[in-house]
Every structure is written in C-alpha cells, then in structure tokens.
Amino acid sequence: MTAHAYAYVFGFVLQEVSLPFDGGDAATEVAESIMEGFAAGDYPHLVEFATQHVRQPGYHFGGQFEFGLDLILDALAARNGPAGP
C-alpha cells in the first residue's frame, strides 16, 4: 500500500517542478494562453478547472497536494480495514 502513496507523492512533485510558473498571476497567464489554443467545447473539464481554480486569486498548485494525499490515504486506510491492537 505504501507504493500507492509514494507514487502519488512522486507524480505530484514531478508535475510541480515541470510547471512553467510558480503560481499566482503567472499561473493565470499560462492557463489563459493554453485555453486560447482550443475551443472551450473541446475540453470542458479543463476549462472548468482553469476557471474555478487556476484563474482564482491566490491559486497555488502546491496547495492541491494535501487534499489529494488525504484522499489517497483515506482510501488506503478504508481498504486495509480497522487498525489492529
């Protein structure tokens, strides 16, 4: 089970260091330039994510880490069942 949590952490870090921005206004600019390259109907979920998250004041990609990690750990705990004595 540890491998699943590790894979999430590794993947998140790999993605974060590859981003062409640090967050804030730069993230908004990158999102807008990407969205200009296609019709909104082509990728509605990407447009929704950019609009509801990336383009909001104070957005920081790294802030998503804890939320995702909690989901992974909760799912792994539920799959393992209750802790033993």
C-alpha angles and dihedrals in degrees: 000000000000089000091064093053091044091051090054093049093046093047093048093050092046091052094045095053090048095055115113092225142047096224136264118064093355090060090052092051093049092047092050093049091050092048091052089064096068142030114268091236091060095067109016095165092052090050090048092050093047093047098044098038121009097043094049120103113265096019113162120178093213090060089072092063099081093047092053094043091052090053092051095046093046091051092048091049091050091050093050094049127220119341116260126242 
